[in-house]
């Protein structure tokens, strides 16, 4: 049996715009989960909360249906959407093309039935102005981080670009009612005894962790390949059970927390952990896994101050004083003590986790016994310089 897993982003394969029901509002959502956005990208009025401003036009933004209701600034009239007219009833405005050149954005104006408000929706899900079939509504390549709520919010531009198979992931859209979303999200929990093949899950994990699970620094996904099965199982249970990843400061961890529905049962966790533990560790990062994030994350946990220069000699002193008792001189860890193998983790990830432990973002949950031990040790690292030093030393083991 073939499965689709990303919890909040499961979509009926045949639900294209032309099939939208007229009985309820719908959201217009990308079929593809660009950037690993678990809730999907939806048509959205620019601005957030009380700052929503139809005069600013439309963008692509994390869908709000995960909250239990389609947001009014994303809710489209279902009958209109089925006929290529994108009307937001709460604001009495329609998506309008100011032009047909590449890069043109969608504005919002009073619905008037003009050609500028009429779009053609292909069976594939592409959306084009009725007067210019070769141009498609396209989500932008760059991603910004919004303020978010209970989930990280990601934002992309929404512009006309030439229709292209190479851009299909950013140009194919579907509609989804709240009921559709609820039903599909529930699939992750409806069959708790259905064990999922690890090969299928790894294909999903690769979105953030690299195609060989060697890590993706650009997307803040740690390397998993070669980590011990016991440690992987512990962390997957922690994510699934809400012990880890449920703090707003931990944006990458919250993405994993949102994906917990794919960990259907203990057997799935065990088989996935065993599979990952056998993958080759230390595989070089992919070219697209290094560099600037494809989204903005303004947080003290997003990285270190650029002025900090790690001192490995100082890091060695810290490691041999504080860390060696649990993680060993070689950094390979100790299952009996719940200490992870550190030797394949990338430096940015270690820095972030040490800051989390130090500040109580991780290791503060009453059920996270091993995390509490780590948090107690991390609190001895009184500043970011000390964290940078020890992380640099560990990276060289």
C-alpha positions, 0 to 999 in steps of 0.5 A: 500500500502506498501512503502520503504522510505529511500530516497537515498537507495530505490532499485528495489526488483528484481534488482540482479546482474544477471539482470544488464544492459550492457548499462551503468556502475553500482555500486555494493551496499548492499541491507541492509542499515547498520548503517542507511547509507542512500546512501548505501554501495558500492564496492569502491577503497580505498583512496579518491579524488586524493588519490584513489589507486587501489593497496590498493584494495577494501572496502565498502564505501558510494555510490556516486550516490547521487551526480548525477553520479556514482563515477569512483572509484565505477563504474563497467562494467555492463556486467562484473558484470552480469557475476561475473567479477568486472571490474572498466573501469576507472582504467582497473583493476578487483577485484581479490581474493588473497586467500579464507580464512576468512578475505581475502580482495579483491585486484585490478589487471590487468584484466586477466580472471583468476579464481581469478577474477571470482565470482558467484552471487547467486539469493539472492545477495551473491557473492562468489569466483567461486572456493569457494562457501561457502565464501561470500564477506562481509561488516565489522561490524565496521564503520569508518567515511570518510571526506565526501562531501555533505553527511556523508561518511561511510567506512567498510572493504570488506572481505571474510567470511563464508556465513551465514544467520546471516550475510545476511545483510552484504553479499547480494548485488545488482547492480544499474545504475545512472538511477535506483538511480535517479528513485528510489530517485524521488519516494519520491517526485513524489506523494506529496499527498500520505499520508504515514501511521505513523506505516510504517515510525516509523519502518524506524525511529527506525534504528537511534532512537531505536525500541520504539523511546527511542533513540540510543546514540550509533548512535546519535539518540535522544529520540522522544517518548512522545515529543509533536506533535507540536514540532515534526512537527516543527522540521520535517518541518525544516528538510524537508525544509532545515532549519535544518540539512544542515550544514556539522558540524551536521553529525547526523542532516544531516542524518535526512536531507537526509531522508526528502523525506519520509516526503511526505506531511504535513498530513504525518508529522502531523500523524507521529508526533501525533503517536510518541507523544503517544508513551511511553517516558522514555523506557530504552535504548536497549543494543545495543544503548549504548557504542562506536559509530560504526563509527568514528566522529572526531569533537568538536561536537562529545562529550565533553572533557573527563576531564570535570566533570559536576557540577549539582549545577552550572547547576541548577544556569544556568538553573534557570537563563537562561532556566526556563523562557521558559522551565519551572521549571520542564523542560516540555517546553511551546508551546506558547514560542516554548520551547521543553520538555527537560525531556526525552532527553538524556544528550549527545544529549542535549550537542551536540545541545547546542554546535550547538546553541552556535556556530551557527550550529543550529538556524542561518537560517533566517526562524528558528525563534524559533531556533534563540531564543535558539541560543541567550540563548546558547551563554551565555554558554561561554564554554563546562563546562557550557554546561556540567553543565546545561545538567547534571542538566536537565537530572536529572529533 
